[in-house]
Amino acid sequence: MEQQRTGTCAGPPWPRGGPPWMRPFEDRRDRTRVPWASTLAIAVIVMGGSGFAAKGQPERESLDAFGRVLLLLGPALLLLRNRYPVLTVFGVCGTAFVYFAAGYPYGPVFLTIAVACFAAIVAAHRRAAWWAIGLLWAGHLLIAHWLYRYLPPAGDGAAPWGQEVFVTAWVIAIVAASELVRVRREVWARERAERAAAEKRRADEERLRIARELHDVLAHSISVINVQAGVGLALLDSDPEQARTALTTIKAASKEALGEVRQVLDTLRAPGRAPRAPAPGLDRLPELVEQAADAGLTVEVETAGEPVALPPGADLAAFRIVQEALTNVVRHSGSRTARVRIAYAPGRLDLRIDDEGPATGSPAGGSGNGLAGMRERAAALGGTIDAGPRPDGGFGVRAELPVRPKETT
């Protein structure tokens, strides 16, 4: 997995996904967790701050037992804000309405309203939060400008309209800040889902790549081993020397297969580590021809155009396509000859593998994924594969791979 490089400036003190208060709930446990610590801190601030605020507002009702119960009820309801945000925001706003109607002093009671509204909006209950705080704001207007005659404190007058400007700005600020956090949470959740999808896609692509590599390595080597084992068994009594040659070929093919399989498996054990040996390419085509000859197949190789060094991905894909095509000839064709033509053109590599046939029609024990693997390799580079019976008999594979010459440093 790629890791971002950091510059000289230190990043934020939280991991990717934003600060804790702006991240979406991870699972059910987060939604049901009771926020004891933060609620206790809010309760202390509200109780202590309201006592100080009362000293500066002698015209308001003094805080008695009922007022302190109302002040504690708001933070108590905040304990439910993760699990029941709608109930919390309406309960806190209702408690605050009763507090204001009783004529108690203004102060940190607004903090509980802000936290409840914040919790409801970021939990996607926007309308509930808007209704709750809107009704509280309307109720405050009624108390401050029309119902003050009938409510404590005695002899109170109408509140100045300038005060309502401040209250309105405060309400708008709470809603705007909560909406901003909600939007950021949604953005981070979407980015996290996109990252997870991209990681899954990369994992699937890597899995398919490893499956293709294992298939191509094992299919070719085991086909050679199968043919040579049959030769060895047939000549074991009549021609022991030829049987010995077949067993030597089996040993060499199995050793090479084990080495390539080990290299593929090493990438699974240690992702990102450089392979011990370079990936095979067209430079190993003579080895492929020799292995085919050991299996009784004569391969004629023709090269057209000016050969150029290919990028590792294209070089590996070309080698595996030729390897799989020759393996299919060994398995499924009655022909003992095959022709491989490699044509280099500007920005393109053309491969053509033909045999004279006919198809044997006998089961070869293959997985049936060879042609699909060739098409996947070509498609990964933006190329095409055309494979099928030829009009004059036999079978042909034609591949066109768009390539750029390997850059040299």
N, C-alpha and C positions, 0 to 999 in steps of 0.2 A: 504494500500500500504506500502510496506517495505521502510524504510528510512535507508540509510547507516549511520553507526556510524563514527564519526570523531575522529581522534587520537589527540595526543597532539599538532601536528604541524598544523597550519592553512592551509587551502586549498587555491587555487587560488582565486583572488577577483572577479571571474565571475561564474555564475551558470553552471550546467552541460551542455555541448554542446560547450565549448570552448570560447575563447575571441570573442568579437563582430565581429572583422574583419575576423575571420575564420569560422563563422557560415554561413550556406546556407541561401538564401533568404527565408523568412517565407511565404510571399504571394505576390500578385501582387503589393500591395502598396509599399513594400520594393524595388521592381524592378524599380518602376517609381519614387521613391523618389529622389529629387534633393539634392545632398550633398553640400549645400551651405557652411557650416562652414569649413569643411575640405578643400574644394577647395579654399576658401578665404585664409586660412592659407598657402596653397601651393603657391598661387599667391604672398603673402607677402614675403615668403622665396625666391622665384625665383627672384622677382624684387630686393629685398634688397641684396641678395647674389650675384646676377650678377653684381651689381654695385661695390661691394667690389672686386669681381674676376677681373673686368676690370682694376682695378688699378694695379694688379699684372701681367697683360699681355699687356704691352704697345705696343707690336708688332702686336696685333690684332686690328681690326677696333673698334673704340670707339662706345659706344652704343648711337645711334641716335634715332629719333622718330620711324623709321621703325623697328629697332631692339627691341625697347620696345613693339611695337605692336605685334611682333612675340612672345616675352616672355609672353605677356598677353593672346595671342591666345591659347597657350597650356593649361593653367589652365581653360580658358573659355570652351574649349572642354571637359575638365574633368567633367564639370557639367553633361554631358550626359553619363558618364561611366556606370551608373547603368542600364539605359534603352537601350543605343546603344553602347555596349562595342566595337564592331568591328569597327564602324565608328569612335569612339573615338581614338582607338589605331592607326589606319591608319592616322587620321587627326593629331594627336600629333606627330607621327613620320615624317609625311610630313612637318609639320611646323618646326620641329627640323632640318630636312635636309636643308630647305631653310635658317635657321639661321646659320648652319655651313657653307653653301656655300657662304653666305654673309661675312664670315670672322669674325664674332663677337666672343667675348671671351667665352671660355668654363666656365662652372659653374653649378649652380643649375638647368639649363635647363634639365639636365639628370634626375632630380627628376620627372618631368612631364612624361617623357618616362617610367620610372619605374612604376609609379602609373597606367598609361594607360595599360601597358603590364600586370601588376598584375590583374587589373580589368577584362581584357579580358580572361586571363587564368582561373581564379577562376570562371568565368561565363561559363566555358566549351567551350570557343572559342580559343582553344589552337593553332590550325593551323593559324588562322588569326593573333594571337599575334606573332607567330614564323615568319611568312612571313613579317609582318610589321617591327619587330626589325631586322630581317635578311637583309631586303632591306636597312634599315637605316645604318646598319653596313657596307654593301657593298658600299653604297653611300659615307659613310665617308672615306672608303679606296680610292675610286676614287678621292675624293676631296683632301685628304691629300697627295697622292703619284703621281697622274697623272694630275688632273685638276687644281692644285694650281697655275699653270703659268697663267691661264686665269681668275682666280677669285681673289677677294680682300682677304687680303690686298696686295698692290703692293709690289713686291720684296720678297714675301714670298717664303720660300724654302720647300722642302719635309719634312714631319714630320718624326721623328725617328721611326724605327720599334718597338723599345721598348715601345713606347706609345701605339701601337696597341695591344701589349700583355695586357696592362692594360685595354684597351677598350673591348677586347675580354673576359677577365676575368669578367669584369663588366656585360657584356651581359649574360654570362653563369650564373652568380650569380643571376641576376634578374629572368631569366627563371627558374632556380632551385628552388629559394624561392617561386615563384608563383606556380610551380608544387607541391611543398610540401604542400602549403596551400590548393590547390585544392584537393589533395588526402585526407588531414585531413578533409576537408569539406564533402567529399563523405563518409568517414568512420563515421563521426558523424551523417550524414543524415541516413546512413544505421542503425547505432545503435539506433537512435531515432525511425526509423520505426519498428525495432525489439522490442523496448520497448513498442511502441504503440500496436503492435500485441500481445505481451505477456500480456499487461494489458487488452486488449479486450478478449483474451482467458480466463484469470482469471475471468473477469466479466461474460462471458458466462457460465463458469463452476459454478460460484456462483449462477447465475440465474437458471441453471438447478438443482442445489442442493436444492435451496429454493422451486422450483416448485415440486420436488420429495417429500420434506418434507410436503408441504401443501397438496399434493395429498394423501399421505399416511395417514396423520392425519385426513383429512376431509373424505376420502373414508371410513375408518374404523368406525369413530364415527358416520357419517351419516347413514351408513348401520345399525349400532346398533339402532340408533334413529328410522330409518324407520321400522325395524322389531317390535320394542317395540310400536311404534305408532299404527301399525296394530293390535297388540295384545290388546292394550288399547281400541281401537275403538270397537273391536269385543266383549270384555268382559265388556264394560262400563255399560251395563244394567244388564247382567246376573251375573257378578262376580265383583262388584265394588272394592273389596279388591285386586284382581289380577290386575285390571286396575290401581289401585293406585301404585302397585309395578312397573308396566310398566312405569308409569309416573316418578317414582323415578329414574328408570334406565335411562330414557331419560334425566332427569336433571343432573345426574352424568356424563353421556357421553358427554353432551353438555358443561358442565363446564370444563371437562378435555380437550376437543377439543379447547375451547376458550383459555385455558392456553397455550397449545402447539402452537397454531396459534400466540398468542401474543408474545411468545418467539421467533418464527421465524421472525415476523415483527420487533421485537426489534433489531435484527441483521441488518435489513435494515436501521433503523433510526440511529443507532450508530455502524457503522462497527468497528470491532476489540474489542468491549467491551465484557467482559466475560458474558456468559449467566447467568440469574438469577437462573436457575435450571439446573442440569446436564442433558445431553442428555440421552434419554432412552436406555436401553440395555437389554440383556437377563435376568438380574436380575428382570426385570419387567414382565417376562413371566407369572407368576401367575395372575397378573392383566389382562393380555391379555386373558388368559383362562377364567377368571371370566366374562369379558365383552362378550366373545363369548357365554358363558353359558346364559347370560342375553338375547342374541339374539336367543336362542334355539339351540345352537350348543354345543355338548359335545366334548371336546378336550382331547385326551390322549397324555401325554407327556412322552417320553422315552429319557433318557440320557445315552450315552455310552462313555467310556474313562474317563480320569481324568480331571474334569473341571479346567480350568485355567482362570485367569483374562485376558481379551482381551483389546487391545488398543481401545480407544473411537470410532475411525472410523469403525473398524470391528465390535465392539459391537453394534453400532447403525445400521449398515447395516444388521446384522443378525436379530436384532429385527424387523426392517422394512420389511424385506423379509418374516418373519413368519407372521407379522401383515397383510401384503397385501395378502398373500396366504390364511389366514383364512377369510379375508374380501371377497375374491373371492368365497370361499366355501359358505359363508352366502348368497352372491348375486346370484350365478349362479348354485349352486348344490342343488339337491333334497335330498342329504344325510344330516342327522342331527348329524353325527359324523365325526371327523377328527383326524388324528394321526400326531403328530409332533415328529420327532426323531432328536436329536442333538448329533453328534458324535465328540468328541475331539480327534485329532491325532496330532503327532508332526508336527508343522508348518502348520496345516490345520484344518479347521472347516467344517464339513459336515452337511447340513441341509436337511431334507426331510419332506415334508408336503403332506399327501395323504387324499383323501376322496373317499367314495364308489360310489358317483354319484347316479343317473344319472344327467346329466345337465338338468336344468329346461327348457332352450330354451326361457325363457321370458326375455324381456328387463329389465335390472336392473338399468338403468339410470347412469351407470358409464361412465368415460371419455375414457376408452379403453387404458389408459396409464399405468396401473398397472404392467403388465408384462415387458413393456419397462423400467419402473422405476427400477424394480428389476434387470434387466440385466445391467442397467447403474451403479447401486450400486455395483454389483459384479465386473463389468469391471473396475471400478475405483480402486478396490483393487487388480486387476489382477486375479480375480476369474471367475467362469463360472456359468451359470444358464441353467438348462434343464427343461422345463415346457411343459406339453402336456397331452393328454388323456392316460390313462393306458390301457394295452391290455385287462384286465379283467373288464374294466369299471371304471368310476370315473376319477379323475384328479390328477396328481402328479406334485410336484415342487421339484427339487433337485438342491441344491446350494453347490458349493465348494469354500470356501474362504481361500486363503493363509494368515495365521496370525502368528504373533509372540506374545508370552506372554507379557503382559503389564509389563514394567520395574517398579520396586518399588524403592523408594529412602529412 
